[in-house]
Amino acid sequence: MNFLPRIAVSLAAAMLIASPVAASAQSFSPDQRHEIETIVRDYLIAHPEVLQDAQAALDKRQQEAEAQKARTAIKKDSATLFNSPHQVVLGNPNGKVTMVEFFDYNCPHCKDAVSDMLDLLKTDHDLKFVLKEFPILAQGSVDAAHVAVAVRMQDPTGAKYLAFHEKLFSGRGMVDQARALAAAKDVGCDMGRIDKDMTSPEVKTTIDEDMKLADAIGVDGTPAYVIGDQLIVGAIGFKDLQQKIVAAQK
């Protein structure tokens, strides 16, 4: 009968998800079990889309769980995430919407995302844009982040840091300490102070804080953005980011 395969699939699923006690109480004979397994196997071979649907449902469930975990962590750590004294703030410091970006100086997608950030700052004067160091791709990234924090320490306005940020992302090849120091010099930093500050406790505190935040909210790649209570991983582009900001404003 046509409904037999579906019954068999349902029975097999019930057997798989049942508790050990319930499973041990099953009274199927070996022949009955073999028949059920054969029917299920044949059904899945004939209808492989069932497996695709199941995988899609599982993926969706996992994504929803990860999104909820991120929302919970963002709420819990919101003060540090949006208003840490160790972060770089661009745009309007009193903006209605705060957008946070975690980045790595050796991430090619972060390089592409710089223009998105600049366009957002030009078009939205009510946006507070926060930059967080997240050096995960290479030792050069870590060394460059140390220089970057030292640049931030001598520039409360963020203007010199932004020039440094653009300069470092505009070059080719791997970013390391030497390139970061050259960029700092090019934008007019006090290099004696940079040499001193890049090994200061403030640098370690800043990077440790950013790494812990990223881990807590589930950042596993760069660039990653936090807008409102939402985590977005990947360079999704200016228009999509703009839409996320508008949604957060509402």
N, C-alpha and C positions, 0 to 999 in steps of 0.2 A: 504494500500500500504506500501511497505517496507520503503519508505522514510518518511512516516508520523511521526514515532517516532523521527527521527532526526530533522525534521522540528519543532516538538513540543518542543524538548529540546532546540533548538536554540531560539525559541520564548520565552520560559521560562527564558533562560539565559538573553535574551535581556531585559525582563521585570525586572529581578533582578538588572541589572546593570544600567538601565536607570535612568536619573535624575528624581526627584520628579515631576517636571512639565511634562516631557514626560510621566511618568507613569500615571499621572492623566488624560492624554489625551487618554489613551487606550480606545478603543470602544468595547472590548470584553464583551459579555453578560455573566451573571452568569453561564449559561449552557456551554458556550464556555470555560470559565475559568476552570470549573470543568472538562471538557473533556481533556483540555490540562494538568491539574495537574494529572489526572489519567494516561494519556499516559506517562508523564514524570516519575511518580512513578513506573509504570509497567516496563518501559524501564530500570530504574536504578536497580530495583530488578533483572531483567533478565541479566543485564550487570554491576555488581558491580565494575568491573575493571575500569569503567569510573571514579568512585569516587577515586579509588587508583591512577589513572593517574593524576587526578586533584590535589590530595594531594601532590603527588610527584612533580608536577610542581610548586605548591605553596612553598613547602620546598626548592626547588632549587632557586626560586626567592628570598626567604628570606635569604638563605645562600649567594647568590650573593650580596644582599644589605648589609648584615653584613660585608662581605669581603671588599666591596667598602668603607664602613664607616671606617673600620680598616685602610685601605690604606691611606685614607685622613688624619686620626688622626696621623698615624705614620709619614707621611710627615710633618704635622704641628708641631709635637712635637719631631722631629728627634734629635734636639740638646740635649734635656734633656734625651731622651730615650737612645741614644747611647754614649753621652759624658758628662753626669752629673758628677760634682765633688763629688757627694755623693754616687757613686755606686762602687761596687767591680768589678775589671777588672782582668781576668785571661787570660792566653795565650799570644798572641802577641798584645800589646797595639796599634800597628800600622798595624794590619792585614787588608787585603783587604776586608774581610767580617766580620761584627759584628753580633754576635748572642746574643740575650737577653733572659734570663729565669726569669720568675716570679714564685716564689715557696713559699711553706708553710712548716715549719718544722714538722708539724703533718700530712702531706699528704703522704700516702703510695706510691702513684704513683711517687711523687717527690723523694722518697727514691730509687725507682727502677731506676729513671732517672739519679742518680748521676754517675752510671757506664757509661751511655751514654756520659755524659759530659767529664768524664776522658778519655774515648776512643777517643773522638773527639779531645781533646787537645793533646793527644799523636800522633795521626795520621795526624793532620793538624796544621803545625807550622805557618800558615798564618791566623789563626783564632783568633779573639778577642772575648772573651766570657764574657758577662756582667751578673751579678747576681743582681736581684731586690727582696727585701723583700716584700712579699704579704701575711701577716698573717691574714687569714680570717676564719680559721676553729675552733679556740678555743682561750680562754684567754691565755693559755699556749703558743700558737703560737706568740701572741703579745709580751709576756714577753721575749720569746726566741729571737725574732727579735731585741728587745732592746739590749740584750747582744751581738748579732751578729754585730750590727752596732758599738758597743763599741769595739769589737775585730778589726773590719776594721779600726777604727780610730787610733789604735796603730800599724798598719801594712800596710804601703803604698804599699809593694810589692805584697800583696795578698796571700803570701805563708802560713802565720799563719792562715789567714781566711779560706783558703782551707782545712787545717788540722782540724780546728774547724768544718767546714761544714761537712766533711766526718765523723768526730767523732760523731757529734750529730745525723746524719742520720743512723749511724751504730747500735744504741741502739734499745731496744725494749720498747714498751709502749708509753704513751703520753709524749710528750716533754713539759717541763715547764721551769721556770726560774732556778730552782735548777739544773736541768740536763744541761742547757745551761752554767751555771756558772762552773759546774764540768768539762764540755768539754773545756771551756776556760782555766781553771787551768791546765788541762792535756796537752794542747798544748803549755804551757809555757807563757801565758799572764801575764802581771802585774795586779794582781787582785785588788790592791788598785786603780789603774787607771780605771779598768773596773767598779768598784763600783761607781766611780765619773762620768765617761763618759756615763754610761747607762741611766742616768737621764738628760743628757745635751740637749740643744736646737738642737744640730746637729742630735741627734737620732730622735727627733720629725720631724725635717725638712726632713730627709731621708725617713722615713716611710710615711709621708704625701705625699711627692713627688711621691713615688712609687705607692701609692694607687690611686692618681689622674691620673697618667699615665695609670694604668690598667683600670680604669673606662673609660677614654677617648677613648682607642683603643678597648674596648669591651672584656676585659679579664673577664671570669666568672667562671674560674676553674683553677686548678693547676695540673701539671706544664703547663705553657703557654710560648710559644716561639715567638720571633719576629726575622725573618731572612729576610733581605732586606726590602721589603714593605709588607711582608706577616705575618699574625698572625696564629699560629698553637696552638690549645688548646689540651692538652693531651700528655701522654707519648707514642709517636709514634715509639720510638726505634732508635737505632744507625743508621741503614742503611737508614731509611727514612729521618732522620735529615741530614745525610751526603749528600743525594741526593738534599735536599733543599739548602744546602750550595753550592754545585756544580752549581746548577741552578742560585743562586744569584751571583756567581763569573762570570757567563757568561753574 
